[in-house]
Amino acid sequence: MPYYISGVTADHNDLVARQPKEFKEQNGIDVKRRHRALSLDTADHEVVIADLESGRESVVGYSKLLLTTGASAFMPPVEGTEAEGVYTLRRLSDSIRIKRFLSSATPRRAVIVGSGPIGIEMCESFRRLGLEVSMVELAGQVLPIVDEDVAGRVQGVLESEGVKCLLGQQMLGIREDGGLVRGVELDSGVIPADIVLVAVGVRPLSSLAADAGVELGERGAIKVDSQMRTSAPDVYAAGDCATTSDILTGEQVWMPLGSTARKQGRLAAEAMFGGESTFPGVQGTAVVKCFDHTVGRTGLDEAQAKKAGFDPVAVQVEAESLHSYYPGRGTMYLKMTSDRETGRLLGAQVVGELRSMAEKRLDIMAVAVSCGMSADEMQYVDLAYAPPYSTAVDVPAIAASLMHSRLQGTVCRCDTSGLD
Ligand SMILES: Cc1cc2nc3c(=O)[nH]c(=O)nc-3n(C[C@H](O)[C@H](O)[C@H](O)COP(=O)(O)OP(=O)(O)OC[C@H]3O[C@@H](n4cnc5c(N)ncnc54)[C@H](O)[C@@H]3O)c2cc1C
């Protein structure tokens, strides 16, 4: 949606993965648009559904039920958020409304509240459209899903692209004039705004389940087991409305992401038809494009690792993606965290120029963390190498060697062309 708003994707219809007609023709599934599930009777296996056009209600029985009600964008309860020009971005309709406002009201100054992945993507979209952009963040750093050192680099990218970062600031209210947004009230004063995007997170849509007595879990999401079963018989839940578990800590977590929703959805469907696969959980892998950079994370950050009882050790590598003799290289910064006692890899974070393909290194790390590898094992993984793709010893292996040496108490020196 941020890419549709900026014009990278021209037609919003291209964002629709599958039309109702295709569901019908390819899978024999009837999609009822403009219908809302109102209530659920888990004893009688029935759902009450309202047709939003006619207002008519009907009761549908089920043998198995999958709840995939998703999440909704959170709007802080402050004054003025009803003003025209104030938006959240969750549904396709939100992006269409934002795009219309951009062309009809031709705003000059955008304020983005929240510096998570959606806020970051929208910075780029608004800048691409020529708007002045200020980003307001409650935390003392941008992109709070990464550590401070990584966030500092992201902030550098944002500022070099003309984004003003206002950190440690809370949105206290919206100033409006004649129903149109005029500014955002912060702790430090009012900043003028012609359009405001509030991107401060989402909340699970779990009331349908909760009202029917289905047990909720972490952050109010529907509690599920590793086969997506809820506490009610024959009722499953998947995606943003459901909990999952953290692969590294075993704890129940709520990490709403599209990558997870798809996997949980498939697994739930299998389980509903007797399949025995189980969902292993998640490790917080996420990636976001920030102008001409990529930033991402997987596994535990230092603070999470400490909280989970590990003794985390971190190493940082800043390196070129290719040898100097081959064109097209980019620099990347990779931070790797391991447990001091066992050497087990706990997590990694990257930030790098787009052409460095830092996301490839992040995914390598995601697999290593997921498999419970140690830094020692990681340094010898047989990764593909040829000059157009990487250095002879690729960045994750360099970081793993450094980590291994650090854990062993030996000295290791590295340069940008591989391990020395
Ligand atoms: C701007 C943006 C960028 C994103 N980028 C990424 C990304 O790069 N990578 C990533 O992994 N994730 C990303 N996400 C998150 C991703 O979109 C969600 O995790 C994913 O859509 C969750 O899918 P879902 O099916 O669980 O829920 P949803 O997509 O929220 O779908 C739930 C549906 O249920 C409907 N519904 C709710 N209640 C009822 C009811 N009572 N009756 C009938 N229907 C109901 C809703 O209207 C909605 O259509 C992004 C999200 C946004 C907003």
The ligand as a Tripos MOL2 file, in Angstrom:
@<TRIPOS>MOLECULE
LIG
   53    58     1     0     0
SMALL
NO_CHARGES

@<TRIPOS>ATOM
      1 C1          1.0130   -0.9860    5.2030 C.3       1 LIG1
      2 C2          1.2890   -2.3740    5.6560 C.ar      1 LIG1
      3 C3          2.4600   -3.0040    5.2760 C.ar      1 LIG1
      4 C4          2.7250   -4.2980    5.7010 C.ar      1 LIG1
      5 N1          3.8850   -4.8820    5.2870 N.ar      1 LIG1
      6 C5          4.1590   -6.1450    5.6670 C.ar      1 LIG1
      7 C6          5.3460   -6.7760    5.2160 C.ar      1 LIG1
      8 O1          6.1290   -6.2100    4.4420 O.2       1 LIG1
      9 N2          5.6050   -8.0300    5.6510 N.ar      1 LIG1
     10 C7          4.7430   -8.7080    6.4800 C.ar      1 LIG1
     11 O2          5.0190   -9.8570    6.8250 O.2       1 LIG1
     12 N3          3.5960   -8.1340    6.9070 N.ar      1 LIG1
     13 C8          3.2860   -6.8760    6.5280 C.ar      1 LIG1
     14 N4          2.1250   -6.2780    6.9500 N.ar      1 LIG1
     15 C9          1.2270   -7.0250    7.8500 C.3       1 LIG1
     16 C10         0.2870   -7.9060    7.0670 C.3       1 LIG1
     17 O3         -0.4410   -7.1380    6.1680 O.3       1 LIG1
     18 C11        -0.6570   -8.6210    8.0330 C.3       1 LIG1
     19 O4          0.1160   -9.3470    8.9430 O.3       1 LIG1
     20 C12        -1.5870   -9.5770    7.2970 C.3       1 LIG1
     21 O5         -2.4360   -8.8640    6.4430 O.3       1 LIG1
     22 C13        -2.4520  -10.3630    8.3020 C.3       1 LIG1
     23 O6         -3.3430  -11.1520    7.5860 O.3       1 LIG1
     24 P1         -4.6880  -11.6540    8.2720 P.3       1 LIG1
     25 O7         -5.4040  -12.4130    7.2070 O.co2     1 LIG1
     26 O8         -4.4040  -12.3110    9.5560 O.co2     1 LIG1
     27 O9         -5.4970  -10.3340    8.6550 O.3       1 LIG1
     28 P2         -6.0850   -9.1620    7.7600 P.3       1 LIG1
     29 O10        -5.2510   -8.9640    6.5360 O.co2     1 LIG1
     30 O11        -6.2550   -8.0180    8.6960 O.co2     1 LIG1
     31 O12        -7.5030   -9.7010    7.2860 O.3       1 LIG1
     32 C14        -8.5630   -9.8530    8.2100 C.3       1 LIG1
     33 C15        -9.8520   -9.6550    7.4670 C.3       1 LIG1
     34 O13       -10.9340  -10.0410    8.2960 O.3       1 LIG1
     35 C16       -11.9850   -9.1110    8.1460 C.3       1 LIG1
     36 N5        -12.8380   -9.1550    9.3640 N.ar      1 LIG1
     37 C17       -12.5190   -8.7470   10.6250 C.ar      1 LIG1
     38 N6        -13.5550   -8.9560   11.4690 N.ar      1 LIG1
     39 C18       -14.5360   -9.5150   10.7270 C.ar      1 LIG1
     40 C19       -15.8680   -9.9580   11.0240 C.ar      1 LIG1
     41 N7        -16.3840   -9.8850   12.2510 N.pl3     1 LIG1
     42 N8        -16.6090  -10.4580   10.0150 N.ar      1 LIG1
     43 C20       -16.1010  -10.5640    8.7570 C.ar      1 LIG1
     44 N9        -14.8660  -10.1700    8.4120 N.ar      1 LIG1
     45 C21       -14.0990   -9.6480    9.3900 C.ar      1 LIG1
     46 C22       -11.2770   -7.7850    7.9710 C.3       1 LIG1
     47 O14       -12.1260   -6.8380    7.3570 O.3       1 LIG1
     48 C23       -10.0950   -8.1990    7.0830 C.3       1 LIG1
     49 O15       -10.4150   -8.1260    5.7270 O.3       1 LIG1
     50 C24         1.8130   -4.9860    6.5370 C.ar      1 LIG1
     51 C25         0.6320   -4.3500    6.9380 C.ar      1 LIG1
     52 C26         0.3650   -3.0660    6.4820 C.ar      1 LIG1
     53 C27        -0.9170   -2.4210    6.9240 C.3       1 LIG1
@<TRIPOS>BOND
     1     1     2 1
     2     2     3 ar
     3     2    52 ar
     4     3     4 ar
     5     4     5 ar
     6     4    50 ar
     7     5     6 ar
     8     6     7 ar
     9     6    13 1
    10     7     8 2
    11     7     9 ar
    12     9    10 ar
    13    10    11 2
    14    10    12 ar
    15    12    13 ar
    16    13    14 ar
    17    14    15 1
    18    14    50 ar
    19    15    16 1
    20    16    17 1
    21    16    18 1
    22    18    19 1
    23    18    20 1
    24    20    21 1
    25    20    22 1
    26    22    23 1
    27    23    24 1
    28    24    25 2
    29    24    26 1
    30    24    27 1
    31    27    28 1
    32    28    29 2
    33    28    30 1
    34    28    31 1
    35    31    32 1
    36    32    33 1
    37    33    34 1
    38    33    48 1
    39    34    35 1
    40    35    36 1
    41    35    46 1
    42    36    37 ar
    43    36    45 ar
    44    37    38 ar
    45    38    39 ar
    46    39    40 ar
    47    39    45 ar
    48    40    41 1
    49    40    42 ar
    50    42    43 ar
    51    43    44 ar
    52    44    45 ar
    53    46    47 1
    54    46    48 1
    55    48    49 1
    56    50    51 ar
    57    51    52 ar
    58    52    53 1
@<TRIPOS>SUBSTRUCTURE
     1 LIG1         1 GROUP 0 **** ****
